[in-house]
């Protein structure tokens, strides 16, 4: 799975919008949306919110977790603990990128939020690299990956899989009487 596919999955997450148009319920395969009344909040998937925003048909309400105080708290927890802290959204990085790129005018302190999300991402990826390095150097057979998002796993997947394959080859070559072609 590549980052574009993870972003596609993130676009199915629900977000509140405040429409500036009237429309009855929309019946879609994924579920019914609406009704849409001017000034009344309604939950829609991110893909629809972005589409309506681009056509100037709504204002996007940022998710509750997209607040500087909450993000600073998450960043500090992430820096303090050795384990991965629970993240408020499984697609926090993708949603932040999409919403900040397409509706920064609807998000208070957008630049500060962008920096905090990037700090959280950098901290988590560094922690993931250290965990992977420790995992490989200690020649472990399994690992527990709690509280990681799909994008975070996706960034280290190829490195980790290649490393494990090399470890397997080295271990199997050390065992007597075993010959395998790779």
Secondary structure, DSSP 8 states (H G I E B T S, - for coil): --HHHHHHHHTTSEEEEEESS-B--EEETTEEE--B-TT-EEEEEHHHHHHHHHTT-EEEE--TT-SHHHHHHHHHHHHH-SS----S-TTHHHHHHHHHHHHGGGSTTHHHHHHHHHHHHHHHHHHHHHHHHHHHHTT-S----TT--HHHHHHHHHHHHHHHHHHHHHHHHHSTT-----
